Amino acid sequence: MKISYSTLFDPFHFPSAEISIKNRIVMSPMTHMSSNADGSVSEQEIQYYKRRSNGAAMVITAATYVTQQGGMLGAPGADSDALIPGLRRLASSIQENGAKAVLQIFHAGRQGSKTGDFVSAGDIPEDRDGAPVPRSLTEQEIEGIIQAYAEAARRAVAAGFDGVEIHGGNGNLLHQFFSPFTNRRTDRYGGTLENRMTLALAIIREVLRTVREVAAGKPFLVGYRLSPEEAGTPGITMADTLPFVDALSGSGIDYIHVSLTSFRSVPRRGIQDSRSRLAIIQERVGSRIPVIGVGSIHTPDDALEALASGIPLIALGRELIMEPDWVQLVLDGHEEQIRTSISPLELEELSIPEPLWNLMTSIPGWFPLRNDQQMFDAKG
């Protein structure tokens, strides 16, 4: 290993949870659409995570729904005790390779529903053809969803996970409640910036209470993932996010995970600052709570640049799909062998489930694809 990369492999300690991890590399939660139809963990899902947990210090699973109403076909579920055995197999398959296993939990809101009951903070549909118009959740229903998150966390503890990550970004229900575009409510869950934080903070409180009760003193992480800005107006800006991360840093959670397409991205609006969003958030709360950054980190030099913003942990998503051996290649001094593109001929070797591959190829530009098949066919 090159000496310059050694900081990537320094151990890290989460002081509030009394959990230590072996290096600074986290596997980011990535949608795989490969769970069974009933939300149970599939065999191909197990193999996919097992293949990617031999180097990263912590693996955060794909978004796992807390209710059928907020679930999506192909996503894993944590809404029933019947799913605990499969979740236990998933946690064990990650941990047996030395990584900590964290279950990401979410409610899709207007993005999806396994029951056909699309709900949100209000009645604003997604900006796509044929998007259903969601109905506005009642306060009583919101209380039920808060409990559903807590129950999902209880199941994560029972399944042997090392933590849960509450997913509040990428357009899901908690994102919809925080956004001034989708949340135009006039009750205690909407209106002011503080009210738009209410649901997320209530879920955090109930998840923490439940975890403390059922984990019985066992170290267990609770994190929160957020998207710091939205492209549309009105939408979330850094002026909204900075007070929110202040609130999150004092809520009792163990880390904040900032969801970005690129770790280098700078604020769109709301504040005047030429630094990256990641550096701004780190300066704001990094002395109080660990921050995980993600987005277009492909090479170890990218990883070092991301760490230079001051954050202690970096997450690899697309890169670990393309190159599960990323960590080992860097450790062995073979970083030039790291894949930064992918071919359909590599799917079996990389344990990539077919539904994930279909998703990868359906979004133009999401993954750099190589058409090795044509070369293979031409050579006979």
Secondary structure, 3 states (H helix, E strand, C coil): CCHHHHHHHCCEEECCCCEEECCCEEECCCCCCCCCCCCCCCHHHHHHHHHHCCCCCEEECCCEECCCCCCCCCCCECCCHHHHHHHHHHHHHHHCCCCEEEEEEECCHHHCCCCCCCEECCCCCCCCCCCCCCEECCHHHHHHHHHHHHHHHHHHHHCCCCEEEEEECCCCHHHHHHCCCCCCCCCCCCCCHHHHCHHHHHHHHHHHHHHHHHHCCCCCEEEEEECCCCCCCCCCCHHHHHHHHHHHHCCCCCEEEECCCCCCCCCCCCCCCCCCHHHHHHHHHCCCCCEEEECCCCCHHHHHHHHCCCCCEEEECHHHHHCCCHHHHHHCCCHHHCCCCECHHHCCCCCCCHHHHHHHHHCCCCCCECCHHHHHHHHC
